[in-house]
Amino acid sequence: MLEGVKYVYAEIYKTALHRPLMSFAQTAFGGLAVSQWYHGWWDCNIDGRPAKMVWQVVNDSRTTCNGNVCSTTSGVKTIGWFSDNRSPWVRLGINYTIGDRLGIRYLGSEPDNWELTFNASTLTANGWTTWRGNRYPLMCWNRLR
């Protein structure tokens, strides 16, 4: 499922149709989730290289069964992807949110923790990534603001 979603987002980005479809996705789940500062499409600079990041609200319905009795709950969650210098998209998770701080879990082949802090006056987010124990600067700006 996630591979298909990732492919759709990559195709949306390539064809520049991401704004209308992203608006639809936010509308479809809008009643179930509060929009956060990090939601949407971001242009980034990671240690001097261009990068892209996207955070999206997606359906997170779950069905559980006990014998012949099943129940389904509806819900949403936020998931993200990151592409460093046009590399393949890699999944991101959220470790924590504290006010304007976002703790990110990079879920690539060498998982690690990142952090961004949002500056409302400049509409940018600054922070760091880590790779093999070293920190590198990360700066992003939301493309839809």
N, C-alpha and C positions, 0 to 999 in steps of 0.2 A: 504494500500500500504506500509506504513512504517513498519508495523509489519512483512510483508513478506520480505522486504529488511533486516530488523534486523535479521530475522531467517536465511536468506541466509548468512549474514556475520558471524553469530555464527557458522553455519555449515562449512563455509570456514575455519574459525579459527580452529575448532575441527579437521578437516581433513588435516590441514597443506597445503592446496592448495591455500592459500590466495595470494601468490605472483603472480602467473600467472594471476589469475582472476582480482586482483587489477590492474595489468599492463594493462589488456584489458580495464577496466573501465576508467583508465586515458587516454588511447589511444582514446577510443570512444568519450570522451568529451574534449580531450586534446586541440583541436583547438579552443575551446570555453572558456577555463579558464586557467589562469596563475597558475602554481603550487605554493603553499605556503609552508613555512617551517613546518607547523603543519600537512600537509596532510600525510596520511599513518597510519601505525600501530605503537603504542607506548606501551612499558612496563613502568609501573609507580610504585611509592611508595607513598601511601597516609597515612600519619601519622603512618608510620611503617608497613603498610599492602601492599601486592602486589596487583596491579590493572592493567587493560588494558584499552587503549583508542584507538579509530580509528576515523579518519576524512577522508571523501570521497566526491569527486565531483559527483553529481548525476544530472540527467535530471530534468529540471524545466520548461517544456513547459506548456503553459496555453492557453486555448481557451475561448473566450468571444463572446457572441452573442447579437445582438440588432435586435430583430424581426427575420427575415429570413436570416440576414447577420451575418456570424461568421468569426472570425479571430483567428489564432493561432500564438503565438510567441514562438520561441525557446530560451532556456536559460539553465543555469546550476546554481547550488548552492552547497555550502559545508554543509554537515551535519555530526554530530558525535555521537558516543556512548561511554559509559563508563561502565566498570564492576569492582566493588570493591571486591577483594578477591574471585573471581569466582562467585559473585552474578549475577543475571540476568542483561542483558545489558539495560542501561538507555540512553535515547536520550540526546544529548547535542546540544545547539545552540550557535551561535556566537553573542556576544553583541557588540564587537568592535575589530579591529586590528589596532595597532599603531606601525609601525616598527616591532620590535621583540616581542612586547607584544600582547597577545591574551586574550581578555575578553570572558569568557565562561559562558553560562547560563545552569546550571544543571536543567534538565526538569523532574526530578523524582517526587515522591509523596510530597516532600518538596522542591520545586524549590528554587535555590539560585545562587549567582554569584561567579565565580572563576576567577583566573587569572594565566597565565603562561608567563614567559619571556624566550625566546630562547637564548642560548649561543652558537654562531657559532663555537667557538674554542673547546668546549667540546661536541658539538652536543647533548646537553641536554636542557631541559626546566624546570625551577624551578618557583615555585609560591605557591599559597595557594588555599584551598577550604574553604567554610564556611558551617557550619551546626548548626542550632539553635543559630545563632548569634556569634558563636565562629569560629576563623580561625584555620586551620590545614595545615601543610606543604604538598606540592605536588611536586614530582620530577619525570620527565619522560625522557626516551631516546628512540629515533626512532629505531625500529627494522630493518629497511631496509637501514640504512646508514652504 
